[in-house]
Amino acid sequence: MDQYSEVFKGLGEFPGKPYHIEIKSEIKPLINAPRRVPQSLHKELEKTLNELVQLGIVSPVNKPTEWVNSLVIVEKPNGKLRICLDPRNLNKAIKREHYVIPSVDEIISRLEGKQCFSVLDLKEGFWQVPLDKDSAELCTFNSPFGRYKFNRLPFGICSAPEVFQKKNQKLFGDIKGVEIYFDDLIIAGKNKEEHDKILVEVLERAKENNIKFNPNKFQFRIEEVKYMGLLVSKDGIKADPSHVRAINEIEKLTSKNDIKRLLGMVNFLSKFIPNVSAVTSPLRVLLKKDIEFQWNHEQETSFEEIKRLISSTPVLKVFNDSLPITIQCDSSKDGLGACLLQEGHPVSFASRSLTDCEKNYAQIEKELLAIVFSFEKYHNLVYGHKVLVESDHQPLTSIVQKPIGSQMYLADTLSRASMKETGGDDPEMLNVVHSVSKLLPMSESRFKQFQKATEEDKELQMLFEYFKKGWPEKKVVQKNLLPYYKVKNDLYCIDGFVFLNDKIIVPTILRQDMLMLIHEAHLGITKCKSRARELMYWPGISRDIENLINKCSICEKFQKSQTKEPLENHELPSRPFQRIGIDIMYLYNTDYLVIIDYYSKWIENSKIDNKSSGEIICKLEVVFARFGIPETIICDNVPFNSYQFRNFGKKWDIEIVFISPHHSQSNGMVEKAVGISKAVFKKAFEDNRRPAMGLLEYRNTPISGLGLSPAQLMFNRRLRTKLPISNKLLNPELFKDVNIKLLRRQQTQKHYYDRSSKILTELKPGDKIVVQNVKTKIWEPAVVLSKTKTP
């Protein structure tokens, strides 16, 4: 202090431009009537005002001002007065400078490993921030001796804490080993030498910038620092004895307000106490609205036990960001408990009581809820880290570690001693910051488009009102919202969007755009409906899809004839790409190799320069490299029945099965694939689009009668398209009984086909028959030579 005595004298002033208070233009200025000051304080008040004028903190005002605030006088223990504003009306007009204030837990976690401390207090805190001329006039106040204005930032201004923290952080925040919380600076070092080096740098910085500290509050080279009601040392964190003493000195509780004050004080110390809520339960019962305040033996026992517990609080380990993290979780019939540990030492305890609704959960749900609660409670500490979760609930031990029973006493005790929490940061909203963009994986422009349209949609905004206030009786629900009433239990809101299960509800103004996207590939009504049902919802969406497609000129132009093909059932494959069918598609003077997987109905198209076996083999090799080698290929005779192609099958260990000549129906699967491919290609060319988008939509559209898309059967997941879709629907998942569903679908198709078919007489070698000429459609005489094995 001798070397830097000047930084401990007088009133400092932060460098830079004076602070300008921004005012909302729509708020009208207000002049408050002067408050009467007791005569006994007049002399001391006048003396204090004169001293502040000499220091330049306030100055007299001799002209009219639009704002005049009331004066607040606070008597200090030494008899002196503190002059403050009552700026409640002014605060309503001030535009706050929002600046992140570090939490006490964040600051203390950075003190881990430190052994030597000092604490500096900025003298008169806010008064070291100068105001510009206009802002000073806003801070005009009445007094018995006339009007004065603050030339420095006064206490009570709503923006003052953020402004002060920001200036303090800007000046000292880059110095490692310095923690700043408003007017307190903690200097912390791993040893005396490191501490002294940091302290000198802070004092030099203060000297250069005219910042002053309070010499009476300077704590120098201490091993245990008292900070924000906590004591921090190299051994860890413990409760401030003054807080413990304040509770122990309470003699009697005589009202519900007394209980609330006590529980508030206990809650501040709850992170130190692994067994508190069980004993507070008799007190919390008295806080219920329908319970009369009656102090009995049960409450007295609880009160005394609280005093005993807080008198023996443990020392907690300071959180170390580089050490492994373990969280113990447990639940009981009444509460949840959690304990965060590092290297076997407790860092923090947490608990809460269950709501009446949560008490009805199954035990496994309570145990999982305890895990969720612990991660919400410790989000700021554990986010981005691997965490070992310990639970003693057997069904959960497949996903978390089960510790020895004797090691679970921490969380187990907490859950049975759960403390009812007071309000704080909503952990659900912390999750939303990271999750909403993942829930709707769409472009930023589309995201903003949906967000704006939802905000402007009267129908959806009324839904939000119902969410906030609760749904009224059906008879008073607006007519246009009645369709939502039927599904109200499945509706939920996240960050301004409305969902039905996992499907986004589309604002009215965007519904036509979504219809055009759904029908972009010009698929039929059934497939478009099936596609839409997966992704989005609005009342009447099915009707709107039907109307759009029925009026689509492109779909009308390429509508295929109502022809019925004979059904030829093949043995069902048991996995994707086990059996495939191939054929050549000719369209617009171009040949394409069409491939379909018999299991998933996945279609591949490859443009070929010619129909030679070598060209086709090259295209197949590319597809096999992507999906694997099939066991069987079913194909037509021409152009596949060549020596080169047969030899290719032998070398790649593939069975080549040729269908009967001129009987393409026996490979109906690939014929259907050719038909689908042609429709997609034609409609894409007509609409001046590339066919790839149409194929993507086909692969992503559920198969009729199966409920799963080719993509889901092939990859166990959906594919992302331009349509908005929830992230849950994009995640991989295993589908059960697929083979059974495929067989059932095949049997259903056969059932409907067989209703209009008949069994023909079996032909034998030597039988005289007639055969229809494929080209001329004329029936010609023939003789059966032998029975073929081809389909």
N, C-alpha and C positions, 0 to 999 in steps of 0.2 A: 504493500500500500504506500510505503514511503516513496518508492521509485515511480509509481504511477498515481501519486496523490491527486493530481488534477482531474482524473476521471471519477473521483469520489467527491468532487466539490461542485456545487451549483446545479443548474438545470441544463440538460443537454438538448440537442435538436438534431433530428435525423437529416442527413444531407438530401439534396434533390429538391424538386419542386414541392411547394406546399400542397397538402391534400385538398382536393376539390370535391365537395359533397354534391353528387348528382341528385336532382329532384325530379319526381314524376310530374309532368306538365298538367295532368288531369286533376291533381290534388290541389285544392285551394289553400292558400296560406291561412294561418290561424293565430290570433293574438289571445293568449291566456290571461285571465285576470290575475293580478298580483295576490300572493298568499301572505297572510299575516304572520309575522315572526314574533315570538314571545319577547317582551321588553327585556327580559333578563339576558337575552342573547344578542341584543342590538350592538352593544359595545364590542363584543368579540367578533361579530359579523363584519362590522365596519373595519375593524383592524385587519381581519383576514382579507377583505376585498382590497384594501390599500396595499397589503403585501403582494397580492397577486397582480395588481396593477404595476407595481415596481418591477416584478419579475417578467412582465410582459405576457402573462398568461391570460389575463382579461384586460379590458379597457372600457372606459365609459362610452355610452352611446348617446349622442345628442341630436340625432335626426330620426325621422320615422323609418321603421322597418316593417316588412310584411309579416315576419314571424317574430313572436315574442313567447318564450317558454317560461314555465313556472320554475321557481328556485326550490331546490331540495337541500336541506342542511343536515349533515350527519355529525354528531358529536363524537369525537375520538376519546379513548380512555384518559388521555393526558389533558383533556379539557379543551383542546383546540377543535376547530371546525373544518370539515371537508365540504367544499362547495361543489354541488352537482346540479345538472339539469334534470327536469322531468320532461323528456322529449317524446312522450308517448304519441302525440299528434304528429310531431315532426318525423318520427320514425316511420309512420305510415307513408310518408311522401318520399323517403330516401331510397334510392336505388342501391342496393347492397353490392359490395364487391366480394363476391363469393370466392373464398380461398380455403383450401383444405387445411384444417387444423389437425395435427397428429393426435392420435389417441394416447392416453397414458400407457396402455399396454404396448403400443408400438415403440414409444420412447424407452420404456424400461427394457424391452427385449434387446435394444441396441446397447444396453449397459452391461450385457453379459460379458464376464471375464475382466471387468474393470475393478480396480482395487483402491484407487485414490481419486477423491472427488473434491470439487469446489462448486459453490453455487453463487452466482451473481444476480442481483435484482436491479432492474433498470429503475432508477429513481423517478418517482412520479409517473412511471409508465407511459400512458397515453399522452401526457402533457409534453413529451419530447417530440410529438408529431405536430408541426405547424400547419395552420389552416390558411387558405388563400382568403382574400378580402370578402368575396361573396359568401363563402362558407362560414366565415366568422359572423357575418350578419345573420345567417340562419340560426346561429347559436346564441342569439340575444336572449337575456332573461331579466325578469323584474326583481327588484329588491327594494327595501324600505328607503334606500339611498339613491334610487334612480335605476336606469337600465344599464346593463353591462353586456359585453359580448366576449365569448371565448376566442382567443387568438390561437389556442392550442386545442387539440382533439379532446373534447370533454368525455367524462365517464357517462355512460347511458346511451350514447349514439349507437344505433343498431349495427352500423358498419364498422364501428371502432375495433372490435376484436380481430376481424379479418385484415383490416388495414394495418394494424399494429403488428400482427404475426407476419404479414407479407414483408413489411419493411425490415423487421428483425431478421427474418429468414434471408432476405436479400443481402443484408450486411454481414451476418455471421454464419449463414447456413453452409458455406463451402468449406468451413474449417472442420476437419475430421476430429471427432471426439467431443463435439459440442452439440448438445440437445437443447432445443428452444421450445418453450411453451409459454407464449405471451411474454410477460416481463421477467421470466426466470430463464437463466442460462446455466445449464449443468455442464461443467468441464469434467471429463472422465478419462483417466488413463490407466493402462495396465500396471504401471508402476509410477513412482514419484517423478522420475526424470521425464517420462512421456507426458504426465499430467502438467508439470511445470512448463514444458515447451508449448503445450496447447494454451495454457492460461496466459502466458506472455503474448502469444499471437492475438488472443482475444483483446487483451488490454491495449496492445499497440493499435489494433483496428479501431477500438473505441476512442483512443486518443486522437487518431488521425481524422475521425469523423464526428468529433464533439458529442460523444455519447457518455452519459453519466450513470454511475451505479450508486446504490445506497450502501454506505459503509456499515451501517448498523445491521444490515441483513447479509453481509458478506460472510459466507462459510468457506474457510480456507483449509485445504489439505486434510479432509476428514475421510475416515474409512467407512462411515455409514452416513448416507445422505437421506434427509427427510424430504420427501417429494410427493405432493398430491395425496397426502394421507397415507403414504407408504414409506417404509424404511428399506433402502436398497444398499446392499454391501456385497463383498466378494462371495459371501456365503449364500446369497439369494435375496428373497423379498419377504418381509414380514409386516404385520399390521402396525400402524402407528399407535403406541401406547395411549396417546391422548384420546383416540377414538374408542379404544377399549375402556378407558377410564370414564368417558362420557356415558357409556351404556351402564357400567357398574354403579355409577352415581345416581341412576334413576331409582327412586325409592318405590314408586307405586304408579300403576296405570289406572286411570279413572274414566277413560272414555275410548271410543273407537278411534278417534284422532290420535290419542296417545299410542295406541297399538300400531297405527299406520306409521307414525314417526319412528317407533322402535324397530319395526320390520324394515323400514328404509335404511336405518343405520346398520342393522344386521346384514341386509342385502349387500351393502358396500363391502363388508368383510367376508361375504359368502365364498369367494374364491379361495379363502384360507381354511374353510371349515368343511370337512368331509361329512359331518353329521350334524345338520342344523334343522332341516325342515320337519323331521319327525317331532322334535320338541316344540316347534312353532305352530304345529297343527292346531292345538287347542286355542291358540290366540287367533289364528286365521279364521277359525269357525265363527268367532264373534264379529267378524267383518261382514258376514252375509247380511243382506238387507232384511231378511225375515227373522233374524236372531237378535233378541234383546241382550244388551250388555249386562252380563252378570259375572262378577269375578269370584270364581270358586277355587277349591283346592287344586283342581286340575290345571287351571291357568297359572296359579301361583307356582306350582311345581315347574311348569314350562318356563316361566319367567326366570326362575333361579337357575335352571339348567342352561338357559341361553347365556347367562352371565358366566357360568362355569366354562362353557365351551369357548367363548371368545377370549377368556383369560389364558387359554392354552393353545392358541393358534400355532400351527407349524410354520417353519421357514420353507418357502417355495423356491424351487430352482428357477433362475432366470432363463427364459426360452432362448435356445441357441439354434439359429437357422441352419447350421451345418450338421447337427446331430440327428440321428434317427428319431422318429416320432411314434409313440404308441398311445392309442386311445382305448381305455377300458370303458365299456358301456354295459348298462344293465337296466332292467325295468322291474317294477313291482306293480301291485294292483292299483297303487295310487300315484306313482311318480316315475320319472326318468332320471338316471344319473350318469355322469361321465367324468373321467379323470384323464387329463393329458399328462403323459410322463415322458421323460428323457433320461436314459441310462438308469432306469428304475426309480428315479426321483420325481415326485409330483411337481408339475409346473402350475397347474390350475385345476380346481374342482368346479363342477357345474351340475346343477340339478333343476328340475322344475316339476310341478305337479301336473297330473293328467287332467284334461277337461272331462266333463261328464260324458261327452261323446266318446272320447278316447278310452275311457275306462271300459267301454263296451267292446273294444278291440279284442281279437284273439291274441293269445300270449305271444305268438310268433310275430304278429303285427306290432305289438308293443316293443318287443326286442329290436325289431328293425327300426321302429320309430326312435328308439334310443340312439341308434347309430346315426340316423338322419339328424337328430337334435344335436348330437355332439359335433358333427361336421358343420352344422349351421352356426353353432356357438363359437367354434374355433376356426371359422372360415379364414380369417385374416392370417392365422398362423400356419395352417396346414395346406392352403391352396398352392398347388404346384409341387407338392412334396409327395413322396410315397409314404403311406401311413399304415402301420400295423394295427388292425382293429382286433381287440380281444373281447369275446363274449362267451358266456357259459351256457348259452342256449343251444342245445344239441342240433336242432334242424338248421341252424345258421352256421355251424362249424365247418360246413363244406366250403364256405366262401370266406370265413374269417377264422382266426386262430383261437382255439380254446385253451385258456391258461389253467393252471392248477387252481382248484377251488380256493385255496388259502390266499392266492394272489389276487383274487377278485374282490377283496374286501372293500376297496376304495369305491368303485362305481356301485357295487352292490349296496353298500351302506347309503350312498347318495340317493339311489333310486327309492329306498325306503325312507329317506329323509329329504324328500324333494322340497325345494323352496319355490314358492310361487314367484315367478319373475315379474319385474316391472317392464314397461314398454321400452323398446330400444330399436336399433336398426332392424328392419325386416329382412331376415335371411332369404326369404323367398325372392325379394326384389334384387338382392345381391346375385342370386342365381340368374335372374332374368337378364342382367347386364351382359352375361356371357352366353346366354342360351337362346334368346329370341331369334338372333340371326341364324342360329343353327336349326331352330325349329322350322324356319321358312327359308331354305337354301335357294334364294332367288337373287337376281341382280339387284344392285343398290337402287337403280332407277325404278324397277318394278316394285321393290319393297316400299319405297317412298310413295309410289303411285297408290298402292293398296292402303298405306297408312293414311294418306290425305283423303282418299275416297271414303274410308271408314269413318273418319272424323266428320265428314260432311254428309254422311248418310243418316237421315232422320230415323229410319227404321232401326238401324244398328245402335244408334245412340240411345234410343228408347230401351233397347235390350240392356245396355250398360246401366241405365237407371234401375231397371228391374233387378240387375245383379247387386247393385248397391243397397237398394231398399227392400228387396225381396219381391217375389212374384205375387201379384194380387190374385183374387179369386178369378176363375176362368170367365165368369160372366161380365167382368169389368175390363178384361184384357182387350186392347184394341184389335179390331177385326184382322188387320194385316199382320198382326203378331200371333194370331191363334195357331198357325202351323208350328211356331217355335214353342208354344206352350206344351205341345205333345211330347217334345223332346227336351224340355227344360232341364231335366236332371243330367243330361249328357252334354249340356252347353257349358263352356268356360271361356274366360277372357284372359289374355296375356298381352300386356304392353300395348293395349289399344286395338288388338285383333280379337275377333270372336271365332271360336272353334266349336264344331259339333263332333265330339270324339276327337279324331285326329284330322278332320277335314275343315279347311278354312271356309267361313261363310263370306261369300263374295258380295261386296257392296253393289247396289243396283246399277250404278253408272258403269261398272266394269263387266257386267254379266254378258253383254253382247260380245265384248272382246274375248272373254273366256270361252264362249260358245264357238267363236271362229277358231280359236286354238285347239279346242277339243276336236273339231271337225277338219282340222288342217290337212290330215291325211285322207280325207273323204272316205273314212270307214263307215259302215252301216249304222243304223239306229241302235241296234242291240250293243254293238261294240263301243259306240260312243257313250251310251248310257253307262255301261260297265266301267269305262275309263273314268267318267266324271264322278261316279259314286265313290271311287277310291280317294279322290283328291279334294273335292269341294262340294258345297251345298248352298242352295237357296230354295225357298218354296217354289215348286213348279219347274224345277230344273229339267225333269224328264219331258214334260210337255214342251218346253222351249227347245230341247234338242230335236224332238220329233218335228216341230214346225220348221226348224232351220233345214233339216235334211230333206224334208218333203218338198221344200222350195229350192233346193240346190240344183242348178242347171247342169253342173258337171256330173253329179251323181246320176241324174236322170238320163244323161247322154250315154253313159257307160254301164247302165243297168244290165246285168246278165240275164239271159233267158232262163225261164223256169224249167230247167232240165234236171232229170233225176238220174244219177249214176248208180250202177250196181254196186252193192257193198261187198267188199272182199276183206274179210278179217284176217289179219296176220297175228302171229303170236306176239304178245306184248313184250317189249324189252323191259329190263328191270332197272336201267339207269340211262342217263343222257348219253347220246352219241354211240350207243351200242349197235343200233341198226339205223341206217340212213337210206333215203331214196334220192335218186338223181335223175335229171332229165334236161333237155335242151329247150329253152324258150326263145322264140324268134319274135322280135318286136321292132318295128320301125327300122328295118334293114340291118338289124343287129342281133347277134346270137348271144345268149346268156346261159351259163351253167346254173341250174337251180338245184339246191340241196336242201332237204328237210330232214330233221331228226325225228324219228318215229316216236320217241319218248316225250320230248318237250315241245314238239311242233315248231322248233326254232328254224327259221328260213335264212339261207345264205344265197346271195346272187353274185356271180362273177362274170364279167364281160369276157368273151372269148373271140379271138381273131378268126378262128376256123374250128371245124368240128373234128379235127384229127385227134387220135388217141393221145398223142404226145401233149397237145395243148390242154386237153381235159385233165390228164394226169398231173400236169404242172399246177393247175388250179386246185385240184384235190389235195395235193401235197401241202399247199399253203394253208388250207382249211384244217387238215389233219394236224399240222404243227400248232394250230390254235386250240383245237378242241380234243385232240387225241385221235388214235386210229380206231375206226369202227370194226366190229366183228363181221358185219354183213352190209353189203351194198345191194339194193334192189334197183334194177334199171331196165330200160327198154333194150331191144336187140340192136337197133341202129341208133347211134354209131358206136355203141359200147361193146358189141360182140366181135371184137378183133383179137388177134393173137397177142398184140402188144398190151391191150387192156387186161386180158386174162392173165398174162404173165405178171403184170403189175399187181394183180390181186394175190398171186402166189407169193411174190417177193415180200409183200407187206402183210402176209398172213390174214387176208380178208376173203371171206366167202362172197363170190359174185353170183347173185341170183337174177336171172333174166325172166321177164314176164312173157306171157303168151303173145305171139305176134298179133298185131292189130287189135290188141285187147288192153288198151291203156288203163281201163277201169280197175284191172287187177293191181295196179300201183296207184290206187286212188289218192293216197296220201300225197305223193309228189304231183299228181295232176292238180290237186287242190292248191298245192304250193305254187304251181305255175299260174293258176288262175288268180290267186291272191297277188302274186308278184306283178302280173300284167295289169291288174286293176290299180295297184299302187303306182306303177310306172306311168300308166296312161293319165291318171288323174294328176300326177305330179307335173308331167309335161304340159298338160292342158292348163294347169294353174301356174305355169312358169316357176316351178320349184324343183328342187333336187329330190329324187326318190328316197334318199337316205332317211329323211324325217318320217316318211310314211312307214318305212320298215321298222324304224325305232318305235313308233307308236304301236305297230302290230305286235312287236316283240314284248311290249310292255302292257298289252291289253289282255285281261283275263280270258281264258278259253271257255267258251260256252259249255255249261254243264260241269265244269271242273273248278271254277273260281280262282284258278292260278294262271298266271301269264307264262308264256314261253321263257321269259327271263327268269322268273321265279323257279321254274322247273330246271333250268339250265344252271343258274348261279345261286339259287336260294335267296335272291333279292330282286327288287325292282331296279330299273334303270332311271336315272334322272333325265327329265325332259324339260321343255320350256314351260310346262304347266307347274304352278306352285304345288308343292307337296311337303308334308311334314317329314322331319328327319327320321322319325320312328318307322315310317313306311319304306325308307331307303336302307335301313339296317338289315344285315343278313339274318335269316331265321330258318330253322329246320322245319320242314313240312312233313307231317305224319301221314301214313297210309296213302301215299301218292299212287302206288301201283294198284291198290284196291279201287281208288277213285277212277283211274284210267280204265280198268277192266269194267267197272260199272258203267262208265260213259260209253265204252265200246258196245256193251250189251244193250244199253238203251238205244243207241243208233241202230243196232241190228234189229231190235224189237220193232221200231217204227218202220224200218225198211221192209221187214218180212211181212208186215201187214198187207202190203200191195205186191207181194211176189209169190212165186210158186216154185215147187221143186220140179226140176226138169228130169226127163229120163236119162239115166247114165249111159253114155256112149261107150261102145266096145270096139276093139280093133276089128276091121272088116265091115263095120256098119256103113251102109250107104246113106249119105246125108247131103244137105245143101248148105253152102257157105255164102255169106253176103260179101260181094266185092267192095272193098273199102272205098275205092275211088268212084265206081259207077253206082254203088248201092244196089247192084243187081245180084240176086241169089243165083249161084252156080252149083252144079252137082259135084260131089267129092266123095272120097272114101276115107274112113278113119284108119290110119296106119298104126299108131301106138299112143299110149298115154304119156303125156309129158309131166315132168316134175315141177315145171315152172308154174308160178301163180296164174 
